[in-house]
Amino acid sequence: MPPKILIVEDTESLALMYQSYLIPTGVNTRIAYTGEQAIAALEEFQPDLIILDVMLPDMNGLDILSSLNADNSPQVIVLTGHATKEMAIKAIKLGASDFLEKPIEADRFRITVNNGLKLKDLKQTVKTYKSTYENGQYFDLIGSSAEMQSVYQIIKSASASKATVFITGESGTGKELCARAVHLASPRANKPFVALNCAAIPKDLIESEIFGHLKGAFTGAIANREGAAGQADGGTLFLDELCEMDINLQSKLLRFIQTGCYQQVGSEKEVKVDVRFVCATNRDPLLEVKEGRFREDLYYRLHVIPVTLPPLNQRGKDVIEIADALFKKISKEEGRSYRGMSDAVKNMFLKYSWPGNVRQLENTIRNILVLHNEDYIETNMIPALPHSQNQSVETAASEPSHRVKTQFEDSTPISSEIISIDEKPAEFSQSDIEPLWLVEKRYIEQSIDACDNNIPKAAALLDVSPSTLYRKIKSWEEMQVS
């Protein structure tokens, strides 16, 4: 769209002349003859640049300039027929990009306006760069690791497209933050971002939550309600924990994605919206398809741009960057002061496996700040971390001999679990030794059997994410096939 320019000039002939000067440039212009009209136009018209006369019938133009929001304000070129050095200096200090004295030649006027628009674009570019890449941060995602830089690049490349982004990763890795980054990096950033957790909504209500309903459509529908699809029109609809959605509803979702049209519950009228879809799950979607819990055609419709968020224990020093940002954020929320972490604390954070990922790190940091008033974080302030890899040698030596601490070989290891194995035989020889992966496989299968084949429940008892178990089961099946 062409740049928008607001001309604030109380003399009608001059205002129309300035407007005519800009006709060859193709910009979109609007005129305000008073300060009150100018303030109203700022909200409604949202100009990129303002031509601002100082002497207005109802107020001083510099008062308007001083009221602008410096962070998101248009460029301002100040005009006056009574220029003084002091006035020019004041205008520049208040944020004006240039200062012109009447009368003004057409060429000079156009050049000044063009320079102002270029400066606006440059400031926006700098602002975007700072908000996305400064200090290893991409919008609300934090981390300078190669793994996260790869995620940032995918989001950046996909930002201008309407293609669906499918985010996978363990619980607590920041899938919703990633979805928000997709939205904020896109041209839809100023439109709604609507998040819907499919696992948190009862099966019989999720259709209404997505598509909305009419009054009387079902018991309890006491008024018309717009669903998430309607709320997200023009923006982004984020469907979290998508694999939890009832398979009977998945066909309606598929049609909605294909056509952009849906029907509210209790209505025969079709509604068409423009929505960009972002989906996320902590399960293996292909395994869900294989098990018949997720439609294959819906999977291939949604799985256009896959983004895999790595667990925190695979992101190296990102844990320190995230911890520092969380300490600063939570200290403000809790009214505490924060000055930094000791090197010993950083080492503890780096060595620990963080099975709960960023969510566990955030809870740990809040615990520290709530229970301690010190502004410098030391190791004695850190609460006991379950199954930590950074246990002392003395603690490890005190473990009963029949308990085996192990880290299973896997791309997503159960890295910090302490697996309790049956008492070893009185005589244990080399012939009794089994491959470690086989011990792990047998133990996990026994755990799943004990939970009546409820994998999420078994994962919770094993203190790992369900996606870790699904991946391991899949790898074992592939080994049998090969």
C-alpha positions as CSV (number, residue, x, y, z in Angstrom):
1,M,0.0,0.0,0.0
2,P,1.2,3.6,-0.7
3,P,2.5,5.6,2.3
4,K,-0.1,7.7,4.1
5,I,0.7,11.4,4.8
6,L,-1.4,13.7,7.0
7,I,-1.2,17.4,6.1
8,V,-2.0,19.6,9.1
9,E,-2.4,23.2,7.8
10,D,-5.1,25.7,8.8
11,T,-4.9,27.7,5.5
12,E,-6.9,25.8,3.0
13,S,-5.1,27.1,-0.1
14,L,-1.7,26.1,1.3
15,A,-3.0,22.7,2.4
16,L,-4.4,22.0,-1.1
17,M,-1.1,23.2,-2.7
18,Y,1.0,20.8,-0.5
19,Q,-1.4,18.0,-1.5
20,S,-0.9,18.8,-5.2
21,Y,2.9,18.7,-4.7
22,L,2.6,15.1,-3.6
23,I,0.2,13.9,-6.4
24,P,3.1,12.7,-8.7
25,T,4.6,10.6,-5.8
26,G,1.5,8.4,-5.6
27,V,1.1,8.8,-1.8
28,N,-2.2,8.7,0.0
29,T,-2.9,12.1,1.6
30,R,-5.4,13.6,4.1
31,I,-5.9,17.2,5.3
32,A,-6.6,18.4,8.8
33,Y,-7.3,22.1,9.3
34,T,-7.2,22.1,13.1
35,G,-5.4,20.4,15.9
36,E,-8.5,18.6,17.0
37,Q,-9.0,17.2,13.4
38,A,-5.3,16.2,13.4
39,I,-5.5,14.3,16.7
40,A,-8.6,12.4,15.4
41,A,-6.9,11.6,12.1
42,L,-3.9,10.2,13.9
43,E,-6.1,7.5,15.4
44,E,-8.2,6.8,12.3
45,F,-5.8,7.4,9.4
46,Q,-2.6,6.2,11.1
47,P,-0.2,8.2,8.8
48,D,3.4,7.2,8.1
49,L,4.3,10.9,8.0
50,I,2.8,14.2,9.2
51,I,3.3,17.7,7.6
52,L,2.6,19.7,10.7
53,D,2.0,23.5,10.8
54,V,3.0,25.1,14.1
55,M,0.4,27.8,14.2
56,L,-3.0,26.2,14.3
57,P,-6.3,28.0,15.3
58,D,-7.0,25.8,18.4
59,M,-3.5,24.7,19.6
60,N,0.3,24.8,19.0
61,G,1.5,22.2,16.5
62,L,4.4,21.4,18.8
63,D,2.0,20.2,21.5
64,I,0.7,17.6,19.0
65,L,4.3,16.6,18.3
66,S,5.2,16.2,22.0
67,S,2.1,14.0,22.5
68,L,3.1,11.4,20.0
69,N,4.3,8.0,21.1
70,A,8.0,7.9,20.4
71,D,8.1,4.1,20.0
72,N,5.5,3.9,17.2
73,S,5.0,7.4,16.0
74,P,4.9,8.7,12.4
75,Q,7.7,10.8,11.0
76,V,7.0,14.6,11.4
77,I,8.0,17.5,9.2
78,V,7.3,20.8,11.0
79,L,6.2,23.8,8.9
80,T,6.1,27.4,10.1
81,G,6.0,30.9,8.6
82,H,7.7,32.4,11.6
83,A,10.8,30.3,12.0
84,T,13.3,30.9,14.8
85,K,16.4,29.0,15.8
86,E,14.9,28.1,19.2
87,M,11.8,26.8,17.6
88,A,13.7,24.6,15.2
89,I,15.8,23.2,18.0
90,K,12.7,22.5,20.1
91,A,11.0,20.7,17.2
92,I,14.0,18.4,16.5
93,K,14.3,17.6,20.3
94,L,10.6,16.7,20.3
95,G,11.2,14.1,17.5
96,A,10.6,16.0,14.2
97,S,12.7,14.6,11.4
98,D,12.9,18.0,9.6
99,F,11.9,21.6,9.8
100,L,10.7,23.7,6.9
101,E,10.1,27.4,6.6
102,K,7.2,28.8,4.4
103,P,7.0,29.4,1.5
104,I,8.3,26.1,0.2
105,E,9.2,25.1,-3.4
106,A,7.6,21.9,-4.8
107,D,10.8,20.1,-5.4
108,R,12.2,20.9,-1.9
109,F,8.9,19.8,-0.4
110,R,8.9,16.4,-2.2
111,I,12.5,15.7,-1.4
112,T,12.0,16.4,2.3
113,V,8.9,14.2,2.4
114,N,10.7,11.4,0.5
115,N,13.6,11.6,3.0
116,G,11.2,11.4,5.9
117,L,9.5,8.3,4.5
118,K,12.9,6.6,4.0
119,L,13.8,7.4,7.6
120,K,10.6,5.9,8.7
121,D,11.4,2.7,6.8
122,L,14.9,2.6,8.2
123,K,13.6,3.0,11.8
124,Q,11.1,0.2,11.3
125,T,13.9,-2.1,9.9
126,V,16.1,-1.4,12.9
127,K,13.2,-1.9,15.3
128,T,12.3,-5.2,13.7
129,Y,16.0,-6.3,13.8
130,K,16.3,-5.5,17.5
131,S,13.0,-7.1,18.4
132,T,13.9,-10.3,16.6
133,Y,17.6,-11.0,16.7
134,E,19.1,-8.9,19.5
135,N,20.8,-10.9,22.3
136,G,19.8,-14.2,20.7
137,Q,16.1,-13.5,20.9
138,Y,13.5,-13.9,18.2
139,F,10.4,-12.3,19.4
140,D,9.6,-14.2,22.6
141,L,11.8,-17.1,21.8
142,I,15.2,-17.0,23.5
143,G,18.4,-18.9,22.5
144,S,21.5,-18.5,20.4
145,S,22.2,-22.2,19.8
146,A,22.4,-23.5,16.3
147,E,19.3,-25.6,16.9
148,M,17.2,-22.4,17.7
149,Q,18.8,-20.4,14.9
150,S,17.6,-23.1,12.5
151,V,14.0,-22.7,14.0
152,Y,14.3,-18.9,13.6
153,Q,15.3,-19.2,9.9
154,I,12.3,-21.5,9.2
155,I,9.9,-19.1,10.8
156,K,11.4,-16.2,8.9
157,S,11.3,-18.0,5.6
158,A,7.7,-19.0,6.2
159,S,6.5,-15.7,7.6
160,A,5.2,-14.2,4.3
161,S,3.3,-17.4,3.3
162,K,-0.1,-18.6,4.4
163,A,1.2,-22.2,4.6
164,T,0.4,-24.1,7.7
165,V,3.2,-24.5,10.3
166,F,3.2,-27.8,12.2
167,I,5.2,-27.5,15.5
168,T,6.3,-30.6,17.4
169,G,8.3,-30.9,20.5
170,E,8.2,-32.1,24.1
171,S,6.0,-30.5,26.7
172,G,7.4,-27.2,28.0
173,T,9.7,-26.5,25.0
174,G,7.8,-23.3,24.0
175,K,5.5,-24.4,21.2
176,E,3.0,-21.6,21.8
177,L,5.8,-19.0,21.9
178,C,7.0,-20.5,18.6
179,A,3.4,-20.1,17.2
180,R,3.3,-16.5,18.3
181,A,6.6,-15.8,16.6
182,V,5.2,-17.2,13.4
183,H,2.2,-14.8,13.7
184,L,4.3,-11.8,14.7
185,A,6.8,-12.4,11.8
186,S,4.0,-12.5,9.3
187,P,2.0,-9.7,7.6
188,R,-0.9,-10.7,9.9
189,A,1.0,-9.4,13.0
190,N,-1.6,-6.6,13.6
191,K,-4.5,-9.1,13.4
192,P,-5.8,-11.5,16.1
193,F,-3.8,-14.4,17.3
194,V,-6.2,-17.0,18.8
195,A,-4.9,-20.0,20.7
196,L,-7.0,-23.1,21.4
197,N,-5.8,-26.0,23.5
198,C,-7.5,-29.1,22.1
199,A,-6.5,-31.2,25.2
200,A,-8.1,-28.8,27.7
201,I,-11.6,-28.7,26.2
202,P,-14.2,-31.5,26.7
203,K,-14.8,-33.5,23.5
204,D,-18.5,-32.5,23.3
205,L,-17.6,-28.8,23.5
206,I,-14.6,-28.5,21.2
207,E,-16.6,-28.0,18.0
208,S,-18.4,-25.1,19.6
209,E,-15.1,-23.6,20.8
210,I,-13.7,-23.8,17.3
211,F,-16.7,-22.8,15.2
212,G,-19.0,-21.1,17.7
213,H,-22.7,-21.8,18.2
214,L,-26.2,-20.2,18.0
215,K,-28.4,-19.6,21.0
216,G,-30.3,-22.8,21.8
217,A,-28.1,-25.1,19.7
218,F,-27.6,-27.3,22.8
219,T,-28.3,-27.3,26.5
220,G,-26.4,-24.4,28.0
221,A,-26.1,-22.4,24.8
222,I,-27.9,-19.3,26.3
223,A,-26.5,-16.9,23.7
224,N,-24.9,-16.8,20.3
225,R,-21.1,-17.3,20.5
226,E,-18.4,-16.7,18.0
227,G,-15.8,-19.4,18.0
228,A,-12.1,-19.3,17.6
229,A,-12.3,-19.5,13.8
230,G,-14.4,-16.3,13.6
231,Q,-12.2,-14.5,16.2
232,A,-9.1,-15.3,14.2
233,D,-10.4,-13.9,10.9
234,G,-7.6,-12.1,9.2
235,G,-5.1,-13.4,11.7
236,T,-3.7,-16.7,13.0
237,L,-5.5,-19.7,14.6
238,F,-3.2,-21.8,16.8
239,L,-4.4,-25.3,17.5
240,D,-2.3,-26.7,20.4
241,E,-2.2,-30.4,21.3
242,L,-4.0,-31.1,18.0
243,C,-3.6,-34.9,18.3
244,E,-6.0,-34.8,21.2
245,M,-8.8,-33.7,19.0
246,D,-11.7,-36.3,18.6
247,I,-11.3,-38.0,15.2
248,N,-15.0,-37.4,14.4
249,L,-14.3,-33.6,14.5
250,Q,-11.2,-33.9,12.4
251,S,-13.2,-34.2,9.1
252,K,-14.9,-30.9,9.8
253,L,-11.6,-29.3,10.6
254,L,-10.2,-30.7,7.3
255,R,-13.0,-29.2,5.3
256,F,-12.6,-25.8,7.1
257,I,-8.8,-25.8,6.3
258,Q,-9.5,-26.7,2.6
259,T,-12.3,-24.2,2.0
260,G,-12.0,-21.5,4.7
261,C,-15.7,-22.1,5.3
262,Y,-17.5,-23.5,8.4
263,Q,-20.9,-23.7,10.0
264,Q,-21.6,-22.7,13.6
265,V,-23.2,-25.3,15.8
266,G,-27.0,-25.0,15.2
267,S,-26.7,-23.0,12.0
268,E,-27.0,-24.0,8.3
269,K,-25.4,-20.8,7.1
270,E,-21.7,-21.0,6.0
271,V,-19.2,-18.5,7.3
272,K,-16.0,-17.8,5.3
273,V,-12.9,-16.4,7.0
274,D,-9.3,-15.8,6.2
275,V,-7.2,-17.7,8.7
276,R,-3.6,-18.9,8.8
277,F,-3.2,-22.2,10.7
278,V,-0.5,-23.1,13.1
279,C,-0.7,-26.5,14.9
280,A,1.3,-28.1,17.6
281,T,1.6,-31.5,19.4
282,N,3.9,-33.2,21.8
283,R,3.1,-36.6,20.2
284,D,4.5,-38.2,17.1
285,P,1.8,-37.4,14.6
286,L,2.8,-40.2,12.2
287,L,2.4,-42.7,15.0
288,E,-1.0,-41.2,15.8
289,V,-1.9,-41.7,12.1
290,K,-0.7,-45.3,12.2
291,E,-2.7,-46.0,15.3
292,G,-5.8,-44.6,13.7
293,R,-6.2,-41.7,16.1
294,F,-5.4,-39.0,13.6
295,R,-6.7,-38.7,10.0
296,E,-3.9,-39.2,7.4
297,D,-5.5,-36.7,5.0
298,L,-5.6,-34.0,7.8
299,Y,-2.0,-34.8,8.7
300,Y,-0.8,-34.1,5.1
301,R,-2.9,-31.0,4.8
302,L,-1.4,-29.6,8.0
303,H,2.1,-30.9,7.8
304,V,3.3,-28.3,5.3
305,I,6.1,-26.5,7.2
306,P,7.3,-28.7,10.1
307,V,9.2,-27.0,13.0
308,T,10.7,-29.3,15.6
309,L,11.6,-27.6,18.9
310,P,14.6,-29.3,20.6
311,P,14.4,-30.2,24.3
312,L,16.2,-27.8,26.6
313,N,19.0,-30.4,27.4
314,Q,20.0,-30.3,23.7
315,R,20.3,-26.5,23.5
316,G,23.6,-26.0,25.3
317,K,24.1,-22.5,26.8
318,D,20.6,-21.4,25.8
319,V,19.6,-22.5,29.3
320,I,21.6,-19.6,30.8
321,E,20.2,-17.1,28.4
322,I,16.6,-18.3,29.1
323,A,17.3,-18.4,32.9
324,D,18.6,-14.8,32.9
325,A,15.6,-13.6,31.0
326,L,13.2,-15.4,33.3
327,F,15.0,-14.1,36.4
328,K,14.5,-10.5,35.1
329,K,10.9,-11.1,34.1
330,I,9.8,-12.9,37.3
331,S,11.7,-10.6,39.6
332,K,9.6,-7.7,38.3
333,E,6.4,-9.8,38.7
334,E,7.3,-10.7,42.3
335,G,8.7,-7.4,43.3
336,R,12.2,-8.7,43.8
337,S,15.6,-7.4,42.7
338,Y,17.9,-9.4,40.5
339,R,21.6,-8.7,39.8
340,G,22.9,-12.0,38.3
341,M,23.8,-15.6,38.8
342,S,27.1,-17.0,40.1
343,D,29.2,-19.2,37.8
344,A,28.4,-22.2,40.0
345,V,24.7,-21.7,39.5
346,K,25.2,-21.5,35.7
347,N,27.2,-24.7,35.8
348,M,24.4,-26.4,37.7
349,F,21.8,-25.2,35.2
350,L,24.0,-26.4,32.3
351,K,24.6,-29.9,33.8
352,Y,21.0,-30.6,34.8
353,S,18.9,-32.4,32.2
354,W,15.6,-30.4,32.6
355,P,13.1,-33.1,31.9
356,G,10.3,-30.6,32.2
357,N,12.1,-28.2,29.8
358,V,11.6,-24.5,29.9
359,R,8.4,-24.8,32.0
360,Q,10.4,-26.6,34.8
361,L,13.2,-24.0,34.6
362,E,10.6,-21.2,35.0
363,N,9.1,-22.9,38.0
364,T,12.5,-23.4,39.6
365,I,13.4,-19.7,39.1
366,R,10.1,-18.5,40.6
367,N,10.7,-20.8,43.6
368,I,14.1,-19.2,44.1
369,L,12.8,-15.6,43.8
370,V,9.8,-16.2,46.1
371,L,11.8,-17.9,48.9
372,H,14.9,-15.7,48.8
373,N,15.4,-11.9,49.1
374,E,19.0,-11.9,47.8
375,D,19.6,-10.2,44.5
376,Y,22.5,-12.4,43.5
377,I,21.7,-16.1,42.9
378,E,23.9,-18.7,44.6
379,T,23.8,-22.5,44.6
380,N,22.4,-22.8,48.1
381,M,19.2,-21.0,46.9
382,I,18.4,-23.6,44.2
383,P,15.7,-26.1,45.3
384,A,16.2,-29.8,45.1
385,L,16.0,-30.8,41.4
386,P,14.6,-34.4,40.9
387,H,16.9,-36.9,39.3
388,S,19.6,-34.3,38.6
389,Q,22.6,-35.3,36.5
390,N,24.7,-33.0,38.7
391,Q,24.4,-35.1,41.8
392,S,27.6,-35.2,43.9
393,V,29.9,-38.3,43.9
394,E,29.0,-38.9,47.5
395,T,25.3,-39.0,46.7
396,A,25.9,-41.3,43.8
397,A,27.9,-43.6,46.0
398,S,25.2,-43.8,48.6
399,E,22.7,-45.4,46.1
400,P,21.9,-49.0,46.8
401,S,23.9,-51.4,44.7
402,H,20.8,-52.8,43.0
403,R,19.8,-49.4,41.6
404,V,21.3,-48.5,38.3
405,K,21.7,-45.0,37.1
406,T,21.8,-44.9,33.3
407,Q,21.4,-42.8,30.3
408,F,19.8,-44.7,27.4
409,E,21.2,-44.2,24.0
410,D,18.6,-42.3,21.9
411,S,18.2,-39.1,20.0
412,T,15.8,-38.1,22.8
413,P,17.4,-39.8,25.8
414,I,15.7,-40.5,29.1
415,S,18.7,-38.7,30.3
416,S,18.2,-38.2,34.0
417,E,16.0,-41.1,35.1
418,I,17.1,-43.6,37.8
419,I,15.7,-47.0,36.7
420,S,15.1,-49.5,39.4
421,I,16.2,-53.0,38.2
422,D,15.3,-56.3,39.9
423,E,17.9,-57.5,42.4
424,K,20.8,-58.9,40.4
425,P,21.5,-62.7,40.7
426,A,23.9,-63.8,43.4
427,E,26.4,-64.7,40.6
428,F,26.5,-62.3,37.7
429,S,28.6,-63.3,34.8
430,Q,29.3,-61.9,31.3
431,S,26.7,-64.1,29.8
432,D,24.1,-62.3,31.9
433,I,24.9,-58.9,30.4
434,E,22.2,-57.6,28.0
435,P,22.4,-54.6,25.6
436,L,21.3,-51.4,27.5
437,W,18.6,-50.6,24.9
438,L,17.0,-54.0,25.5
439,V,16.9,-53.4,29.3
440,E,15.3,-50.0,28.6
441,K,12.8,-51.6,26.2
442,R,11.7,-54.3,28.6
443,Y,11.3,-51.8,31.5
444,I,9.3,-49.3,29.5
445,E,7.0,-52.1,28.1
446,Q,6.5,-53.4,31.7
447,S,5.6,-49.8,32.8
448,I,3.1,-49.4,29.9
449,D,1.5,-52.8,30.7
450,A,1.3,-51.8,34.4
451,C,-0.6,-48.6,33.3
452,D,-3.1,-50.6,31.2
453,N,-1.4,-49.4,27.9
454,N,-2.0,-45.8,28.9
455,I,1.3,-44.3,27.5
456,P,0.8,-40.7,28.8
457,K,0.3,-42.1,32.3
458,A,3.3,-44.4,32.0
459,A,5.3,-41.4,30.7
460,A,4.3,-39.3,33.7
461,L,5.3,-42.1,36.1
462,L,8.7,-42.4,34.3
463,D,9.1,-38.7,34.4
464,V,9.5,-38.3,30.7
465,S,7.2,-36.8,28.0
466,P,4.8,-39.1,26.1
467,S,6.5,-38.1,22.8
468,T,9.7,-39.7,24.1
469,L,8.0,-43.0,24.6
470,Y,6.2,-42.8,21.2
471,R,9.5,-42.2,19.5
472,K,11.2,-45.1,21.2
473,I,8.3,-47.5,20.4
474,K,8.4,-46.4,16.8
475,S,12.2,-47.0,16.7
476,W,11.8,-50.5,18.1
477,E,9.1,-51.3,15.5
478,E,11.4,-50.1,12.7
479,M,14.2,-52.3,14.1
480,Q,11.9,-55.3,13.9
481,V,10.9,-54.5,10.3
482,S,14.5,-54.1,9.3
